[in-house]
Amino acid sequence: MEFLYFDFMELTPLETLQGILTLIFVVVSLILGLSIMSKYTKQKNKLFLLVGTTWICLVSPYWPDAISIITILLFNFQLEESLYFFLAMAFIPLVHITWIWALTNLIFKKKGKYLLIFFSVETLIYELLFLYLLFTDVSLIGTRVAPFDVDWSYFVILYLMFSIIAFTITGLLFAQESLRAKDKEVKLKGYFLLIAFISFAVGTFFEAIAVMNPAILVIIRIIVLSAAFEFYIGFTMPNIIKNIFLKDR
């Protein structure tokens, strides 16, 4: 595999800031995702495995930038384009399966089987096409224009938009169901999940369309980072949060 050597002195202050903030976001997201998954060992509920995996894979488009800032600053090279694209886009379809699978046990009990079949089929089609393009004509996936910037093809952009919309809509439906519950703890989870899905959608949307200046970049990273914590709280409800918001219990 060919690595591209890169003089870190060529990084602009904005690129350095973007890389460091992305690294922080990815590390925090991995920790929170693994923390959610670890709940399975005590509660033996596969929901925690599915939800934890969902969040970790959902932030996979940020993985290569997080790795690149490390390799550039410490080892003076950046990831080869094909490896960068694979890390960024090969794991997004897994979110469709793990997330819908989780929701079939929560709100889609009747139609869950059909939704899971649909998303499994579209995931397989996407992965086969993506891998074919990756090994035949990588330019049809995207073009690397900067260390942390890619000009993605319409094929990738449309799939990303579909993924974000599907995740947000189904997430809001789940949060709505939680808000209808009589149990105060479940309802509190619903509020955090509602904020999490909105935060993630807003952050990823503005990151896609905004002009990257330091102020906007910091705000966007704070929004998506807050979504990670809100998502974690909504599914695990730590005691410290319950003690703050449910003092009367």
Summary of the structure (lengths in Angstrom):
residues: 249
radius of gyration: 19.0
end to end distance: 57.8
largest distance: 61.6
contacts: 765
relative contact order: 0.12
helix: 78%
strand: 5%
